[in-house]
Amino acid sequence: MAYPVISNCPVCSKTMKVKKLQCSHCHTTVENDFELSKISLLSQDQLHFVETFLTCRGNIKEVEKELGISYPTVRGKLNDIISSLGYETPKKSDQDEKKILAMLENGEITPEEAIKLLKE
């Protein structure tokens, strides 16, 4: 039985490295310090979101429907994943804040979601 590779140390939470690779057919073994890909650093929830996002071809409306979450939640999850991969997320502009307030006024998001988005 194969287990998924853990990317963080269960003791200190630092990033783990792969030390050994072995062929399941001929049992050839290679030992060295191998780094995990950035994608392997994502949580199971983040990986599920990425898979859904990709199968929806990046269409946020489809992701909303598929996961049953709101637009701000999709954007928030996407920003969290971008940060987890080591990239900077764009800072909110005045235009973004106006958009969030308009969504709140139109009843598209709850006050709690608006607060969360404005704090991000």
DASUL-V942083 format. One record per pair of residues at least 12 apart in sequence whose C-alpha atoms are under 6 Angstrom apart, sorted by sequence separation. I is the first residue (numbers start at 1). J is the second residue. If there is no record, write none. Layout:
BEGIN
i=I j=J
i=I j=J
END
This chain:
BEGIN
i=19 j=31
i=19 j=32
i=19 j=33
i=18 j=34
i=17 j=34
i=17 j=35
i=7 j=41
i=38 j=85
END
